[in-house]
Structure formats: C-alpha cells, structure tokens
Amino acid sequence: MSLAPALSMLAAGFCWLSGTPGPGPGVRPILLLPILMLYRVSLFRLLLPAKLLLCAALLAAPACKNNTPDPTPVATPAVLTGSTFIGEYSAATLAARVPLVGTLAQFPVRVYRLTYLTNNTDGQQTTASGAVLIPVTTTALPVLSYQHGTLLPTSENQAPSYYATNSDIWSVVSVLASTGYVVSAPDYIGYGASKALPHPYEHAASLASTSADMLRATREFCQQQSISVNQKNFLLGYSEGGYATMALHKYLQEKYATTLPVTASAPGAGAYHKSAFARYILQSTQPLSFLSTYVWVLGTYDRIYKLNRPYSFYYQPPYDAQLQANPFSTVPTQQSQLFASAFRQAVLTNSDAALNASITDNDIYDWKPTAPMALFHGTADDYVPFFNSQDAYNAMQARGATQVTLNPIQGGDHFSSAATYTLGAYTFINQYK
C-alpha cells in the first residue's frame, strides 16, 4: 500500500471495545465514535481519552518453498553487529511532538540505530538495520516489536533507523516507548542498511525472520548495555505491518518458543489470506485503488520463487511494457484493464502449479496461536478486505485457538481504522504488561 501524503483530520471523542474485557475467544465489535487527530495515515498518531493511550496510525496495507520454519531448536549465534546513538529525548520533548498526550509520556527515551545479521530471501546473509527505543528507567521492561507499514522506495527515509522528524517512529512510537516499552523496530530488508536490495513486499518468511533477528539484536544490545528487560515480547503492526506481525508471531512460536516467547500480539488489517485475496482481485468488477501495490506483490513473488515470467504474462498492453520500465508507474483501477487473461485464468482455476504455490506459501491465516492475539480490521476496508481477518479468526478457532479475538471496526476503511486499531491494540497488550 502506497504512503498517503500528510493529512489532518480533527475530531473529538472516544471509542471502546464492547464485550467482556480481558483475554478470551470471541468477536468484539469496536464501536467507532468521532475519533482522533490523524495527521498522516502512515504515522502512528494519537489522541487519548483520559487514561487510555491512543498512539495512532501504524500504517502501511496487501521455487516454491515451505513458509513454515523448522520447529527444532537450533543454536542462535549473536546477530548484533553495531549500534549508533541517535539521541536522548525527555518525556516533555516526546509529548510535545504529539499534541494532547503530555501527561502520558512517563520516561525519557534513548534512541539507537542497530545493525544486525539476517538472511535475505535467497538464503544469503546480509546486514539489516532498525531502531531501538530504550526508556530511561531501572525497571525491567518488556520488549515490543513494532512492524511498520508500507514504504515506497521513495520514502526510504521514513524507515525506523533514520528516526526522521515526523516519521511514525519519531512521533507516536516514541511516546509509546516512553510509557514503558523497549521498542524494537526493524527497517526490513530493502531499507536502511540493506537499501541496495529489493524489499520483499508481503513475503511472509523474510518479514518474519528479519523482524525476529531485529528482536534478537535488541535483546543482545540491552544485555551489552546492561539495560534491564524482562522476558515479555509484544508484537504490533498495521497493514503490511499487520501481515508482518502475524508472520512474526507464527515464526517465533515455531522457532523461538522458549527463547523469544510471544506474550501477546495485535495484528491489524493485514492481507493474511493471500490466495483468497488474489481471487477477490481477479473477480472484482468495482474499481480497486490498491492495484499498484498488488503489482509490487506479484513482482516480489516472481523474483523470490524464480517464476521468471515475462511482464506480458501478468499484464495487458500497454501496462506490461510500462511496468517493466517502472514497476511503480500508474496503473488503472479496473483489474480487467490491467491483468492479462492468461494470468487471471491461471489464478482462478489453480492451473499453474508454480504460480499457485508462490501465493499459497504466503497464506498465514490458518494456524493455531498459543499466545493471546487480537485481530483488528475495518469492516469497510476496500484496500485489504475484512475477510482476511475473518478467515484467520475462523481458521484459528477451528484449530482450537482459545485466546484469539476478532475486533471488527464497524464502518472503518483501511485509513480511518488505523487510529481505532491503535487504541484497541494498546489496550489489549497493556493488560499483559
């Protein structure tokens, strides 16, 4: 999902979760009253009812190898390779960055840029980067892994490790950290230290492993600097960040259940059911505003799974040549004008085994979380449709997951739901802190 320009939407009010409070299975509709000051859909912005932190908008959006990691415990060598101190910011300074939350910022925060080792999609080791935010306190704090939303290559400087003014990590994520969370914020492959590499957009396995390695690097850094952290790990993210959060939760449960146990996660508005999403797109008759980002998904899968299909396999003229020259160029909003009929039929009939496997390998909706998880999604989301979260909830319930909740944001679209997601997500994880 491409970044929207900065915007201001001023309203007052509040929202709440209906249903029985606390963890447990069930669907909890979120009733949306006028809400919040949302400055930028890609930013984690906020407004707060009296004692609830609303840290709003964590944006972004939607070879054949097994996406499931080996559950067998393995040795985990150190991954941290370097750190750079960016600055220390008082609680008052952080509060001033985000209006109306001055009383909620509790601790000063020190910010560092970390570099660490991780594997690229081809299995080759590379150096990645991210930001770590450390509250200044002697109390042992939990670690929160924050997965950012979609960043176009032109928005490289918004990646967490740059700590750029007005970025989400600089604004509301910093306030979130100041409430008592050590924040681990991976750039992902393709940004920061690894910006020379293509970003594996919406590729579950690499988003998960890169985020997990950043989490490991964060804990190594804390140990190196004698910073007290406890064993709790929380996961948050919206849109691509929601997809990455879901993938990370699954990966940590399968590979790091004892060394990096998940305490709770709150994925928001992710495209978890990729195969159903593909069919939805190719059967749609209404305009779809997100097709340029779906082009990015297809390009990622073609490269990673070595499909090596020509652009003319995916797209009709003149868009095949146009996208080959510039994969981020403008495309029509009607899928019937963009996609080639052979590609459409291959997906809808499952007649292309390699293509189908590249898509289903990135389905991450059907598994059984053992730690609490709260799914959030706008019911009117036309960017990443609500069925992605509904399907995940249904599949997890069918597998016997007892601590998964579904929180529909009634009437919310992909952008207006971000603030409500953040309030619900913060409230959810905070009960386990």
KANOR-V487333 format. One record per residue. PSI is psi as a letter, one per 20 degrees, with the letter a starting at -180 (none if undefined). OMEGA is omega in whole degrees, 0 to 359 (NA if undefined). D_CENTER is the distance of its C-alpha to the mean C-alpha in Angstrom with 2 decimals. Layout:
((PSI/OMEGA/D_CENTER) (PSI/OMEGA/D_CENTER))
This chain:
((p/183/11.45) (q/180/13.71) (p/174/13.79) (q/176/16.40) (r/180/19.19) (q/180/19.72) (r/176/21.09) (p/176/22.80) (o/186/22.94) (p/176/25.20) (r/177/25.92) (r/176/26.93) (b/184/26.55) (r/174/24.39) (r/179/22.58) (r/175/22.79) (p/175/21.80) (r/182/24.73) (r/182/25.94) (p/180/26.89) (r/178/24.98) (r/184/23.57) (q/176/21.89) (r/182/23.10) (q/175/22.68) (r/178/22.97) (p/181/21.63) (n/179/21.43) (q/175/21.52) (p/180/20.36) (p/189/23.26) (o/170/22.38) (r/180/25.08) (p/189/25.12) (p/153/22.26) (r/176/21.33) (o/184/21.48) (o/186/18.46) (h/189/19.20) (p/188/16.46) (h/179/13.77) (i/182/11.40) (q/181/12.59) (m/187/12.05) (r/188/15.72) (r/167/17.97) (q/188/21.25) (p/164/22.56) (r/193/25.09) (g/187/27.62) (j/177/26.07) (p/179/22.47) (p/173/19.79) (o/180/17.80) (n/196/15.28) (r/215/13.97) (o/180/11.49) (m/191/8.00) (a/152/7.78) (e/169/7.39) (none/NA/8.17) (none/NA/10.66) (l/219/24.93) (p/187/23.47) (q/179/22.23) (p/180/21.15) (i/183/17.42) (p/181/18.56) (r/178/19.34) (p/182/22.78) (i/182/23.02) (p/178/26.08) (p/179/25.77) (r/176/26.25) (q/183/27.21) (n/179/24.44) (r/181/25.92) (q/180/24.72) (h/182/21.91) (p/179/22.24) (i/181/24.34) (r/177/24.52) (q/177/23.68) (p/179/24.56) (p/179/25.19) (g/179/23.88) (r/173/25.43) (p/187/26.11) (p/182/25.64) (r/177/27.54) (h/179/26.24) (g/178/28.32) (g/180/26.81) (g/181/23.23) (h/181/24.39) (h/179/26.12) (h/183/22.98) (o/185/21.77) (q/169/24.77) (j/178/25.90) (k/184/24.14) (h/182/26.84) (i/184/27.94) (h/178/24.54) (o/188/23.94) (g/188/25.78) (q/165/25.63) (q/182/25.81) (p/172/22.86) (p/184/23.31) (p/179/20.78) (q/169/20.86) (p/178/19.51) (q/166/19.32) (q/185/19.94) (r/180/19.71) (p/175/20.47) (r/178/18.20) (p/173/18.95) (r/183/18.21) (i/178/18.03) (j/180/21.83) (i/181/22.15) (p/180/23.50) (q/178/22.69) (r/177/21.28) (p/178/20.50) (r/183/17.01) (r/178/16.23) (r/178/14.17) (q/171/15.21) (p/181/16.54) (p/187/17.82) (o/173/20.85) (q/181/22.67) (n/180/26.39) (q/178/27.90) (i/179/29.78) (p/176/28.02) (p/187/25.90) (q/172/22.35) (r/177/19.26) (p/178/16.26) (p/176/12.80) (o/182/9.89) (o/180/7.46) (o/185/4.29) (r/179/5.09) (a/185/5.27) (p/172/8.12) (o/173/11.08) (q/178/14.35) (h/179/16.72) (i/179/18.80) (k/181/16.24) (h/185/16.25) (i/174/17.60) (i/178/14.57) (q/189/12.76) (h/188/12.80) (i/176/15.95) (h/183/18.04) (l/185/17.73) (q/176/18.93) (p/180/20.65) (j/171/18.78) (r/181/15.35) (h/181/12.78) (h/180/13.34) (h/187/17.07) (e/191/17.30) (h/177/15.66) (h/176/13.60) (h/177/17.08) (g/176/18.65) (g/178/16.32) (h/184/17.41) (i/176/20.96) (i/175/21.01) (k/174/21.03) (p/165/17.85) (p/185/17.62) (p/173/14.20) (o/186/12.82) (n/180/10.48) (q/172/10.31) (h/193/11.06) (r/172/10.42) (p/180/13.57) (i/178/15.02) (r/177/14.73) (c/184/16.93) (h/181/19.33) (k/186/18.36) (i/177/18.42) (i/180/21.41) (q/176/19.42) (q/177/17.60) (p/179/13.83) (m/188/13.11) (p/177/11.00) (k/174/9.43) (o/191/11.53) (g/188/10.58) (g/183/13.16) (h/174/12.60) (g/181/8.86) (g/186/10.00) (h/179/13.24) (h/178/12.35) (h/178/10.01) (g/179/12.90) (h/174/15.44) (h/177/14.11) (g/176/14.38) (g/180/17.83) (h/179/18.76) (g/180/18.00) (h/175/20.29) (g/179/22.83) (g/179/22.93) (g/178/23.53) (g/180/26.30) (h/184/27.75) (j/181/27.93) (l/176/29.17) (p/185/26.33) (p/173/26.34) (q/175/23.26) (a/187/23.46) (j/183/21.97) (p/178/19.24) (p/179/15.58) (q/184/12.94) (p/178/9.19) (q/174/7.02) (q/184/3.79) (q/180/4.71) (c/175/5.54) (h/175/4.28) (h/175/0.77) (g/177/3.53) (g/179/5.13) (h/179/4.39) (g/177/5.17) (g/180/7.93) (h/180/9.07) (g/179/9.33) (g/180/11.24) (g/182/13.45) (g/180/14.12) (h/179/15.09) (h/184/17.23) (h/187/18.97) (h/185/19.53) (k/186/19.43) (h/181/20.59) (h/184/23.29) (h/177/22.13) (m/183/18.50) (p/177/18.62) (p/176/15.77) (g/177/17.23) (q/177/14.81) (q/179/11.22) (n/178/9.91) (p/180/7.17) (p/168/7.56) (l/177/8.81) (q/178/7.34) (m/188/10.12) (h/183/11.07) (m/187/14.73) (h/183/15.00) (h/177/18.79) (h/178/19.39) (g/178/17.22) (g/179/19.40) (h/178/22.50) (g/181/21.51) (g/188/21.19) (i/174/24.43) (i/185/26.36) (q/174/25.41) (i/180/28.27) (q/176/26.60) (q/179/25.04) (o/187/21.33) (i/188/19.75) (j/188/16.77) (h/178/19.00) (h/178/18.58) (h/176/14.95) (h/172/16.21) (g/178/18.81) (g/178/16.23) (g/182/14.90) (h/178/18.58) (h/178/19.47) (g/182/16.90) (h/178/18.22) (g/181/21.77) (g/187/21.56) (g/183/19.88) (j/174/22.04) (l/176/25.05) (h/175/25.94) (l/177/27.59) (q/175/28.28) (q/179/29.79) (h/180/28.12) (i/174/30.97) (h/184/29.75) (h/194/26.59) (q/175/27.90) (q/170/31.14) (q/0/33.26) (j/188/32.91) (h/178/29.12) (g/180/29.42) (h/181/31.25) (g/181/29.27) (h/175/25.89) (h/178/27.51) (h/181/28.63) (n/184/25.37) (i/181/22.25) (j/178/20.78) (r/184/23.96) (p/177/24.40) (r/179/24.67) (r/179/26.20) (i/177/24.45) (o/182/26.61) (h/182/25.43) (h/178/29.12) (i/186/29.87) (g/190/27.19) (q/178/26.99) (q/184/30.03) (h/180/31.78) (g/177/31.87) (g/181/28.10) (g/181/27.81) (h/179/30.41) (h/180/29.02) (g/186/25.74) (h/181/27.51) (j/183/30.19) (k/185/28.29) (i/180/31.13) (n/189/29.31) (g/183/28.44) (g/178/26.55) (g/181/24.45) (g/180/23.79) (h/179/22.83) (h/179/20.26) (g/184/18.49) (h/176/19.06) (i/180/17.97) (j/168/14.37) (p/180/14.98) (k/183/13.15) (i/192/14.46) (n/177/17.84) (r/186/18.13) (n/175/19.30) (q/176/17.26) (i/175/19.86) (q/179/18.05) (p/177/17.32) (p/174/14.28) (o/177/13.91) (p/178/12.38) (q/181/12.31) (p/175/13.00) (p/183/15.54) (i/179/18.62) (k/180/19.46) (o/178/16.20) (j/178/17.69) (g/170/14.69) (n/190/12.72) (q/184/15.64) (h/184/15.89) (h/178/17.42) (g/178/14.17) (h/178/13.75) (g/179/17.55) (h/178/18.02) (g/180/15.68) (g/181/17.60) (g/182/20.89) (g/181/20.40) (h/176/19.45) (g/180/22.40) (h/179/24.63) (i/176/23.86) (j/177/24.92) (p/186/21.76) (i/183/23.21) (k/177/20.46) (p/176/17.92) (q/175/18.06) (p/184/17.11) (n/177/16.98) (p/175/17.80) (n/191/17.73) (p/177/21.11) (j/183/21.61) (p/173/18.27) (a/187/16.82) (h/185/13.35) (g/181/14.21) (h/182/16.63) (i/187/14.52) (g/181/11.93) (g/180/14.65) (h/174/15.75) (g/187/12.43) (g/176/12.37) (g/181/15.99) (g/181/15.65) (g/179/12.77) (g/180/14.80) (h/181/17.95) (g/184/16.77) (h/186/15.78) (h/180/18.71) (i/179/21.20) (i/185/20.51) (none/NA/20.73))
